Amino acid sequence: MIPSFALGISDAQEPVYLPRPDYDPVCLDPSFASCLLAHSEVECLARGTEWGEGPVWFGDGRYLLWSDIPNDRILRWSEETRRTSVFRAPSRHANGNTRDRGGRLITCEHESRQVTRTEYDGTITILASRFDGKRLNSPNDVVVARDGAIWFTDPDYGLLSAYEGGGTEAGELPTGLYRLDTDGRLQQVDTEFINPNGLCFSPAGDILYVIDSGSLPNTIWACELDAGRTRIAARHLLIEPAPNARADGLRCDMDGNLWCGWGGGPDLNGVMVFGPSGRPRAHIPLPERCANLCFGGRRRNRLFMAASHGLYALYVGIQGHL
């Protein structure tokens, strides 16, 4: 393991909690109060990323992986040692990460403009890089459906500058949402979103939530899938934040609540929680904008939040959807 001082990252074996009361979770819906534990505090696990993204939990190894896009690396935080190390560098400016049904790491890469799978022996397999003979833009976020199909968003953010791995090539495809079947067939599901970003499934798997961060304000859509769950049958605008709010990634808990990475200013930075109907339920303040998040820990009741320059965690009173 590379020492943390060589990474430009600081971490500690003892908890580093944020000052109270500025960063206490705020309940906005009394019926949600039990999901915010009164004795649980937001904890800073690591510092030193330039733009943290794409956290994914590996319960079998008790560690978390997340991307540091501008620094071109994937980092690893160990629950057992409470230390941070480099998992992969260079990472081809990796962004979103998840696991497939076999537990393998699935990664969206900006620089290579592709989606990859890390095999059990550590080798990397390219799963998707082109559609209709044209290169993808910059795969951003990724989730795996119950049937094993991989869904991912493909906005143009990674093409815009060297900061995220691009800046030298133009896009060849419209920004879109894709589905990669288990037989390797890539389907372009939607091209109507301006810049589709974060996505996640409802617990039942029949609704795909998509954040369009290309619209102003950012919008969160509920997309009802068809009977075969391969296409969008209908969609409606679920959440339209305030004009200065910025939504990025999101995940569902077991009750179908949406936990969304949030930003736009000191009063907005952190995580917003919405009910399945779009009703605001809670705000978890952070000292910086939160890009994406995931549930982990032994009981999937620990919320891990990848923010601009730090990795944060909070125990909550509900389990995340697997």
Phi, psi and omega per residue, in radians:
M1 nan 2.318 3.113
I2 -1.282 2.280 3.136
P3 -1.010 2.585 -3.064
S4 -1.127 -0.515 -3.133
F5 -1.157 -0.405 3.110
A6 -1.416 -0.183 -3.096
L7 -1.702 -0.222 -2.965
G8 1.271 0.437 -3.102
I9 -2.138 2.440 3.067
S10 -1.975 2.435 3.043
D11 -2.615 3.032 -3.071
A12 -2.608 2.613 3.089
Q13 -1.368 -0.364 3.078
E14 -1.698 2.541 -3.115
P15 -1.032 2.468 3.036
V16 -2.068 1.776 -3.067
Y17 -1.636 2.608 3.117
L18 -1.327 2.653 -3.109
P19 -1.052 2.447 3.009
R20 -1.677 2.618 0.057
P21 -1.705 0.129 -3.010
D22 -1.008 -0.529 -3.051
Y23 -2.050 0.486 3.010
D24 -1.302 2.378 3.026
P25 -0.995 2.472 -3.109
V26 -1.958 2.073 3.117
C27 -1.458 2.203 -3.137
L28 -1.852 -0.124 -3.126
D29 -2.400 1.949 -3.077
P30 -0.934 -0.525 -3.134
S31 -1.246 -0.185 -3.122
F32 -1.744 -0.007 -2.999
A33 -0.999 -0.644 -3.094
S34 -1.183 -0.286 3.141
C35 -1.473 -0.148 3.077
L36 -1.996 1.842 -3.038
L37 -1.236 2.241 -3.071
A38 -1.106 -0.528 -3.070
H39 -1.693 0.058 -3.117
S40 -1.687 2.379 -3.118
E41 -2.150 2.641 3.075
V42 -1.175 2.317 -3.091
E43 -2.082 2.349 3.044
C44 -1.585 2.083 -3.083
L45 -1.632 -0.554 -3.110
A46 -2.759 2.679 3.089
R47 -2.306 2.718 2.996
G48 2.088 0.023 3.055
T49 -1.383 2.755 3.075
E50 -1.576 -0.706 3.041
W51 -2.710 1.670 -3.095
G52 -1.325 2.461 -3.093
E53 -2.664 2.922 2.875
G54 0.969 0.845 3.130
P55 -1.217 2.511 3.081
V56 -2.516 2.357 -3.055
W57 -1.673 2.369 3.050
F58 -2.002 1.597 -3.085
G59 -1.135 -0.558 -3.127
D60 -1.210 -0.347 3.103
G61 -1.993 -0.043 -3.120
R62 0.967 0.837 3.078
Y63 -2.540 2.829 3.123
L64 -2.061 2.404 2.980
L65 -1.905 2.489 2.994
W66 -2.661 2.741 -3.037
S67 -1.639 2.543 2.960
D68 -2.085 1.580 -2.901
I69 -1.034 -0.993 -3.072
P70 -1.081 -0.556 3.137
N71 -1.505 0.076 2.968
D72 0.988 0.931 -3.116
R73 -2.717 2.739 2.956
I74 -1.931 2.265 -3.088
L75 -1.813 2.795 -3.112
R76 -2.286 2.144 3.053
W77 -1.929 2.218 -3.096
S78 -1.663 2.200 3.079
E79 -1.206 -0.553 -3.089
E80 -1.275 -0.796 -3.079
T81 -1.734 -0.269 -3.074
R82 1.066 0.515 3.132
R83 -1.973 2.663 3.113
T84 -1.908 2.429 3.105
S85 -2.478 2.987 3.082
V86 -1.522 2.171 3.069
F87 -1.501 -0.728 -3.133
R88 -2.658 2.243 3.052
A89 -2.718 2.206 -0.023
P90 -1.259 2.770 -3.114
S91 -1.974 0.124 -3.032
R92 1.048 0.676 3.129
H93 0.935 0.998 3.122
A94 -1.099 2.571 3.087
N95 -2.123 -1.748 -3.069
G96 -1.253 2.569 3.098
N97 -2.377 2.639 2.977
T98 -2.740 -3.046 3.077
R99 -2.128 2.542 3.074
D100 -1.497 -3.091 -3.066
R101 -1.203 -0.216 3.054
G102 -1.715 0.088 3.103
G103 1.491 0.090 -3.120
R104 -1.453 2.634 -3.117
L105 -1.314 2.231 3.026
I106 -1.946 2.281 -3.009
T107 -2.326 2.411 2.991
C108 -1.638 2.252 -3.095
E109 -2.057 2.200 3.134
H110 -1.297 -0.917 -2.998
E111 -1.084 -0.737 -3.124
S112 -1.507 -0.200 3.112
R113 1.033 0.848 -3.082
Q114 -2.634 2.919 3.044
V115 -1.951 2.302 -3.068
T116 -2.196 2.871 3.033
R117 -2.203 2.302 3.059
T118 -1.607 2.064 -3.081
E119 -1.320 2.993 -3.111
Y120 -1.071 -0.513 -3.127
D121 -1.580 0.083 3.099
G122 1.641 -0.188 3.091
T123 -1.232 2.749 -3.060
I124 -1.986 2.246 3.121
T125 -1.919 2.289 3.067
I126 -1.404 2.132 -3.124
L127 -1.682 -0.661 -3.117
A128 -2.667 2.282 3.089
S129 -2.461 -0.329 -3.109
R130 -2.444 2.697 2.998
F131 -2.374 2.217 -3.078
D132 0.926 0.651 3.090
G133 1.413 -0.041 -3.127
K134 -1.883 2.563 -3.096
R135 -1.235 2.497 3.001
L136 -1.111 2.861 3.139
N137 -1.366 -1.378 3.110
S138 -2.768 1.493 -3.140
P139 -0.812 2.371 -2.910
N140 -2.033 -1.105 -3.126
D141 -2.208 2.734 -2.991
V142 -2.616 2.457 3.051
V143 -2.421 2.783 3.141
V144 -2.058 2.241 -3.130
A145 -1.374 2.962 -3.134
R146 -1.045 -0.566 -3.119
D147 -1.442 0.053 3.115
G148 1.619 -0.129 3.115
A149 -1.180 2.528 -3.125
I150 -1.816 2.142 3.090
W151 -1.877 2.366 3.120
F152 -2.574 2.687 3.088
T153 -1.699 2.648 -3.096
D154 -2.397 1.262 3.050
P155 -1.348 -2.988 -3.117
D156 -1.892 0.177 -3.037
Y157 -0.982 -0.719 -3.091
G158 -1.241 -0.170 3.121
L159 -1.585 -0.263 -2.894
L160 -1.351 -0.510 -3.084
S161 -2.748 2.844 3.083
A162 -1.145 -0.379 -3.135
Y163 -0.968 -0.610 3.133
E164 -1.991 0.296 3.012
G165 1.785 0.082 -3.104
G166 -2.158 -2.454 3.109
G167 1.652 -0.046 -3.096
T168 -2.082 -0.247 -3.065
E169 -2.308 2.655 3.131
A170 -1.638 2.751 3.079
G171 -1.262 2.612 3.138
E172 -1.961 -0.250 -3.085
L173 -2.225 2.719 2.985
P174 -1.163 2.677 3.066
T175 -1.083 2.511 -3.011
G176 -2.820 3.094 3.068
L177 -2.027 2.325 -3.043
Y178 -2.200 2.708 3.026
R179 -2.243 2.150 3.099
L180 -1.834 1.953 -3.106
D181 -1.268 2.878 -3.127
T182 -1.167 -0.319 3.096
D183 -1.561 0.064 3.087
G184 1.624 -0.004 3.139
R185 -1.371 2.226 -3.118
L186 -1.749 2.212 -3.110
Q187 -2.043 2.281 3.043
Q188 -1.500 1.834 -3.004
V189 -1.406 -0.661 -3.029
D190 -2.732 2.462 3.043
T191 -2.260 0.282 -3.099
E192 -1.519 -0.389 3.067
F193 -1.202 2.483 -3.129
I194 -1.195 -0.899 3.051
N195 -2.569 1.480 -3.133
P196 -1.092 2.403 -3.027
N197 -2.209 -1.888 -3.101
G198 -1.189 2.651 3.089
L199 -2.683 2.689 3.060
C200 -2.815 2.802 3.106
F201 -1.669 2.639 2.952
S202 -1.192 2.813 3.130
P203 -0.976 -0.589 3.129
A204 -1.375 -0.260 3.113
G205 1.403 0.108 -3.094
D206 -1.689 -0.146 3.111
I207 -2.190 2.316 3.040
L208 -1.908 2.109 3.099
Y209 -1.598 2.328 -3.099
V210 -2.290 2.278 3.024
I211 -1.649 2.178 3.027
D212 -1.754 1.724 -3.105
S213 -1.532 0.047 3.068
G214 -1.507 -0.280 3.103
S215 -1.546 2.668 3.078
L216 -2.164 2.004 -0.009
P217 -1.248 2.880 3.034
N218 -1.001 2.600 -3.117
T219 -2.250 2.624 3.109
I220 -2.075 2.160 -3.028
W221 -1.945 2.492 3.006
A222 -1.810 2.001 -3.086
C223 -1.872 1.980 3.101
E224 -1.387 2.256 -3.106
L225 -1.573 2.732 3.119
D226 -1.267 3.131 -3.064
A227 -1.038 -0.629 3.139
G228 -1.458 -0.126 3.134
R229 0.990 0.735 3.090
T230 -2.052 -0.249 -3.113
R231 -2.435 2.891 3.071
I232 -1.540 2.078 3.138
A233 -1.513 -0.632 3.130
A234 -2.794 2.743 3.093
R235 -2.597 2.665 3.075
H236 -2.517 2.689 3.128
L237 -1.265 2.051 -3.097
L238 -1.621 -0.783 -3.058
I239 -2.412 2.239 3.018
E240 -2.121 1.752 -3.079
P241 -1.151 3.010 3.026
A242 -1.054 2.681 -3.044
P243 -0.943 -0.576 -3.091
N244 -1.611 -0.009 3.130
A245 -1.438 2.574 3.140
R246 -2.229 2.079 3.097
A247 -1.780 2.587 -3.072
D248 -2.298 -1.449 -3.129
G249 -1.966 2.898 -3.103
L250 -2.721 2.743 3.064
R251 -2.519 2.740 -3.141
C252 -1.792 2.601 2.936
D253 -1.672 -3.106 -3.040
M254 -1.180 -0.345 3.106
D255 -1.623 0.041 3.117
G256 1.529 0.127 3.057
N257 -1.242 2.565 -3.134
L258 -1.773 2.123 3.091
W259 -1.811 2.015 -2.944
C260 -2.075 2.303 2.983
G261 -1.120 2.356 -2.917
W262 -2.423 2.669 3.084
G263 -2.889 -2.991 3.138
G264 2.204 -0.046 -3.141
G265 2.684 2.906 -3.077
P266 -0.946 -0.584 -3.118
D267 -1.463 -0.146 -3.077
L268 -1.970 -0.446 -3.021
N269 -1.020 2.419 3.109
G270 2.309 -2.320 -3.114
V271 -2.277 2.315 3.001
M272 -1.857 2.433 3.109
V273 -2.001 2.285 3.121
F274 -2.167 2.560 3.022
G275 -1.287 2.962 3.141
P276 -1.003 -0.420 3.125
S277 -1.501 -0.097 -3.108
G278 1.698 0.041 -3.115
R279 -1.301 2.278 3.099
P280 -1.093 2.349 -3.098
R281 -2.117 -0.496 -3.129
A282 -2.896 2.774 3.009
H283 -2.308 2.235 3.080
I284 -1.885 1.781 -3.081
P285 -1.232 2.523 3.006
L286 -2.331 2.769 -3.135
P287 -1.298 -0.025 -3.134
E288 -2.668 2.927 -3.110
R289 -1.128 2.375 3.074
C290 -1.704 2.225 3.138
A291 -1.505 -0.970 -3.050
N292 -2.578 2.990 -3.016
L293 -2.720 2.940 3.032
C294 -2.783 2.836 3.051
F295 -1.700 2.542 3.128
G296 -2.789 -2.698 -3.042
G297 1.439 2.998 -3.059
R298 -1.000 -0.634 -3.073
R299 -1.969 0.252 -3.119
R300 0.976 0.551 3.125
N301 -2.008 0.333 3.094
R302 -2.018 2.115 -3.120
L303 -1.577 2.097 3.094
F304 -1.788 2.265 -3.036
M305 -2.157 2.029 3.097
A306 -1.603 1.928 -3.120
A307 -1.850 -3.073 -3.062
S308 -0.902 -1.019 -3.018
H309 -2.080 0.123 -3.106
G310 -2.591 2.840 3.041
L311 -1.973 2.214 -3.064
Y312 -2.141 2.799 3.130
A313 -2.552 2.651 3.121
L314 -2.645 2.236 3.005
Y315 -1.340 2.362 -3.121
V316 -2.187 2.971 -3.072
G317 -1.648 0.479 3.128
I318 -2.641 2.699 3.139
Q319 -1.615 2.526 3.024
G320 -1.325 2.616 3.068
H321 -1.234 2.359 -3.063
L322 -1.184 nan nan
